[in-house]
Amino acid sequence: MRKQLPETPAPRNPARGRATTKAASAKISKVASPKLPLTKPPLNRSERAAERRAAIIEAALDEFIARGFTATRLDDVAKRAGVAKGTIYLHFKDKESMFEELIRIALVPLIGRLHAAPPVGGTIRDAVERFARTFIQEVASTRRGDIVRLIVAEGPRFPAIADFYYREVVSRGLAGMRALIELAVARGEIQQPKLAQFPQLLVAPAIVAVIWQSLFSKHAPLDAIEMFSVHLDLIFGERRTA
């Protein structure tokens, strides 16, 4: 009887083996190294403090607008900000200092623009008009205007706040306007030099726009920018069209 030879195994395909090994390796790699979700690095102490301070200021603005200065309580501000009442005292000594910070953040930088020199080749009227447009757009029609209206309404009962607002905002604004008026007189753009004694007249329509917006806008909407343009025609003279 012939002895049956053992079956010879089929020759291996090196390319197929490499592909199988590579696929298996990739599969293992996926299991062993899952994709980690992106996470923000933890805030340090100063960043956390700044975040809480910003939340307190935002909550204070909401409370002051909703309730008025007198009725606003620090307990309500803390609750809205999501912090303990004691945390507020780490940043502000009282309600008045908190309101002063709102003024400093919301209004002081805007007034600082008045002290910038007019661009070369530009007129003083152009500079005043740019400021008025910015003031109307960023104050009269925003929550910044609510801060101004609160000061007008409750300033007489809280003279310390009125004094702070005058010192940080009003006096700086008047100084900037007076400088622009004097420069306009020297250039011959304004014919009435006494206007420099009353720079309030130059910006009066902007203040009217802030007050009008809260009291009468639903009865008689006001185009504050157009009103200011007409006002400047009275002071500088009407623009000549070609």
C-alpha positions as CSV (number, residue, x, y, z in Angstrom):
1,M,0.0,0.0,0.0
2,R,1.3,3.4,-0.9
3,K,1.9,5.7,2.0
4,Q,-0.2,8.8,1.8
5,L,1.9,11.9,1.9
6,P,0.8,14.8,4.2
7,E,-0.9,17.7,2.5
8,T,1.5,20.6,1.7
9,P,0.2,23.9,3.1
10,A,-0.7,26.5,0.5
11,P,2.0,29.1,0.1
12,R,1.5,32.3,2.2
13,N,0.8,35.6,0.5
14,P,3.2,38.1,2.1
15,A,1.2,41.1,0.9
16,R,-2.0,39.8,2.3
17,G,-0.3,39.0,5.6
18,R,1.1,42.5,5.8
19,A,-2.4,44.0,5.1
20,T,-4.0,41.8,7.7
21,T,-1.4,42.7,10.3
22,K,-1.7,46.4,9.5
23,A,-5.5,46.3,9.8
24,A,-5.3,44.5,13.1
25,S,-2.7,46.9,14.3
26,A,-4.9,49.9,13.4
27,K,-7.9,48.3,15.1
28,I,-5.9,47.8,18.3
29,S,-4.5,51.3,18.1
30,K,-8.1,52.7,17.9
31,V,-9.1,50.7,20.9
32,A,-6.0,51.5,22.9
33,S,-5.9,55.2,22.1
34,P,-9.5,56.6,22.0
35,K,-9.9,60.2,20.9
36,L,-10.0,62.5,23.9
37,P,-12.6,65.3,24.1
38,L,-11.1,68.8,23.9
39,T,-11.3,70.5,27.3
40,K,-10.4,74.0,28.4
41,P,-7.5,74.3,30.8
42,P,-8.6,75.1,34.3
43,L,-8.7,78.8,35.2
44,N,-6.2,80.1,37.7
45,R,-7.1,82.1,40.8
46,S,-6.9,85.6,39.2
47,E,-8.9,84.4,36.2
48,R,-11.6,82.9,38.3
49,A,-11.8,86.2,40.4
50,A,-12.1,88.3,37.2
51,E,-14.8,86.0,35.9
52,R,-16.8,86.3,39.2
53,R,-16.3,90.1,39.2
54,A,-17.6,90.4,35.6
55,A,-20.6,88.2,36.6
56,I,-21.3,90.5,39.6
57,I,-21.2,93.6,37.5
58,E,-23.5,92.2,34.8
59,A,-26.0,91.1,37.5
60,A,-25.8,94.5,39.2
61,L,-26.6,96.2,35.9
62,D,-29.6,93.9,35.4
63,E,-30.8,94.6,39.0
64,F,-30.3,98.4,38.8
65,I,-32.2,98.6,35.5
66,A,-35.1,96.4,36.8
67,R,-35.5,97.9,40.3
68,G,-33.7,101.2,40.3
69,F,-30.8,102.1,42.5
70,T,-32.7,102.5,45.7
71,A,-34.6,99.2,45.6
72,T,-31.6,97.1,44.4
73,R,-30.3,94.8,47.2
74,L,-26.9,93.1,47.3
75,D,-28.7,89.8,48.1
76,D,-30.5,90.0,44.7
77,V,-27.3,90.9,42.9
78,A,-25.5,87.9,44.4
79,K,-28.4,85.5,43.6
80,R,-28.5,86.7,40.0
81,A,-24.7,86.4,39.7
82,G,-24.7,82.9,41.2
83,V,-22.3,83.9,44.0
84,A,-22.5,84.2,47.8
85,K,-23.2,87.6,49.1
86,G,-19.9,87.6,50.9
87,T,-18.1,87.2,47.5
88,I,-19.5,90.7,46.5
89,Y,-17.6,92.2,49.4
90,L,-14.4,90.8,48.1
91,H,-14.8,93.1,45.1
92,F,-16.9,96.0,46.2
93,K,-17.4,97.7,49.6
94,D,-21.0,98.7,49.0
95,K,-23.7,99.2,46.4
96,E,-22.5,102.7,45.5
97,S,-19.0,101.5,44.6
98,M,-20.6,98.8,42.4
99,F,-22.6,101.4,40.6
100,E,-19.5,103.6,40.2
101,E,-17.7,100.6,38.6
102,L,-20.6,100.4,36.0
103,I,-20.0,104.0,35.1
104,R,-16.3,103.5,34.9
105,I,-16.6,100.5,32.6
106,A,-19.5,101.6,30.4
107,L,-19.1,105.3,29.9
108,V,-15.6,106.6,30.8
109,P,-13.9,105.0,27.7
110,L,-16.5,106.5,25.4
111,I,-15.9,110.0,26.7
112,G,-12.2,109.5,26.3
113,R,-12.6,109.5,22.6
114,L,-13.4,113.2,22.7
115,H,-9.8,114.0,23.6
116,A,-8.5,112.4,20.4
117,A,-7.2,115.0,17.9
118,P,-9.3,115.4,14.8
119,P,-7.9,113.5,11.8
120,V,-5.6,115.4,9.4
121,G,-7.7,117.2,6.8
122,G,-11.0,116.6,8.7
123,T,-13.2,119.3,10.1
124,I,-14.2,119.9,13.7
125,R,-17.8,119.3,12.7
126,D,-16.9,115.9,11.3
127,A,-15.2,115.0,14.7
128,V,-18.2,116.2,16.7
129,E,-20.6,114.3,14.4
130,R,-18.6,111.1,14.7
131,F,-18.7,111.3,18.5
132,A,-22.4,112.1,18.5
133,R,-23.2,109.2,16.2
134,T,-21.2,106.9,18.4
135,F,-22.8,108.2,21.6
136,I,-26.3,107.8,20.2
137,Q,-25.7,104.3,18.9
138,E,-23.7,103.0,21.9
139,V,-25.6,104.9,24.7
140,A,-29.0,106.2,23.8
141,S,-30.2,102.9,22.3
142,T,-28.4,100.5,24.7
143,R,-28.3,99.6,28.4
144,R,-25.6,102.3,28.8
145,G,-28.4,104.8,28.4
146,D,-30.2,103.1,31.4
147,I,-27.2,104.0,33.5
148,V,-27.4,107.7,32.5
149,R,-31.2,107.7,33.1
150,L,-30.7,106.2,36.6
151,I,-28.2,108.9,37.4
152,V,-30.6,111.6,36.2
153,A,-33.5,110.1,38.2
154,E,-31.7,109.2,41.5
155,G,-28.6,111.4,41.5
156,P,-30.2,114.1,43.6
157,R,-30.8,111.5,46.4
158,F,-27.3,110.1,46.1
159,P,-25.0,113.0,45.7
160,A,-21.8,110.9,46.0
161,I,-22.8,109.0,42.8
162,A,-23.7,112.3,41.0
163,D,-20.3,113.7,42.1
164,F,-18.5,110.6,40.8
165,Y,-20.4,110.8,37.4
166,Y,-19.6,114.5,37.1
167,R,-15.9,113.9,37.9
168,E,-15.4,110.9,35.7
169,V,-17.7,111.5,32.8
170,V,-19.3,115.0,32.6
171,S,-16.2,117.1,33.4
172,R,-14.1,115.2,30.9
173,G,-16.8,115.4,28.2
174,L,-17.1,119.2,28.7
175,A,-13.3,119.6,28.6
176,G,-13.1,117.7,25.3
177,M,-16.0,119.6,23.8
178,R,-14.6,123.0,24.9
179,A,-11.2,122.1,23.3
180,L,-13.0,121.2,20.0
181,I,-15.0,124.4,20.1
182,E,-12.0,126.6,20.6
183,L,-10.2,124.9,17.8
184,A,-13.2,125.4,15.5
185,V,-13.3,129.1,16.4
186,A,-9.6,129.4,15.6
187,R,-10.2,127.7,12.2
188,G,-13.2,129.9,11.5
189,E,-15.6,126.9,11.5
190,I,-17.6,128.5,14.4
191,Q,-18.4,132.2,14.3
192,Q,-19.6,132.5,17.9
193,P,-16.6,132.3,20.3
194,K,-18.9,132.5,23.4
195,L,-20.0,128.9,22.7
196,A,-16.8,127.8,24.4
197,Q,-18.3,129.0,27.7
198,F,-21.3,126.7,27.2
199,P,-20.0,123.4,25.7
200,Q,-23.2,121.8,27.1
201,L,-25.0,123.3,24.1
202,L,-22.9,121.3,21.6
203,V,-23.9,117.9,23.1
204,A,-27.4,118.8,24.4
205,P,-29.2,116.8,21.6
206,A,-27.3,113.6,22.6
207,I,-28.6,113.9,26.2
208,V,-32.1,114.7,25.0
209,A,-32.0,111.5,22.9
210,V,-31.1,109.4,26.0
211,I,-34.0,110.8,27.9
212,W,-36.5,110.7,25.0
213,Q,-35.6,107.1,24.3
214,S,-36.9,105.9,27.7
215,L,-39.9,108.3,28.1
216,F,-41.5,109.0,24.7
217,S,-40.1,106.8,22.0
218,K,-43.2,104.6,21.8
219,H,-45.3,107.8,21.3
220,A,-43.0,109.7,18.9
221,P,-39.9,107.8,17.7
222,L,-36.9,110.1,17.4
223,D,-34.3,110.1,14.6
224,A,-31.6,111.3,17.0
225,I,-28.8,111.3,14.4
226,E,-30.8,113.5,12.0
227,M,-31.7,115.8,14.9
228,F,-28.1,116.2,15.8
229,S,-27.2,117.0,12.2
230,V,-29.8,119.8,12.2
231,H,-28.4,121.0,15.5
232,L,-24.9,121.2,14.0
233,D,-26.2,123.1,11.0
234,L,-27.3,125.8,13.5
235,I,-23.8,125.9,15.1
236,F,-21.5,125.4,12.2
237,G,-23.7,126.6,9.3
238,E,-25.4,124.4,6.8
239,R,-23.2,122.2,4.7
240,R,-22.9,123.3,1.1
241,T,-23.8,120.8,-1.5
242,A,-22.2,120.8,-4.9
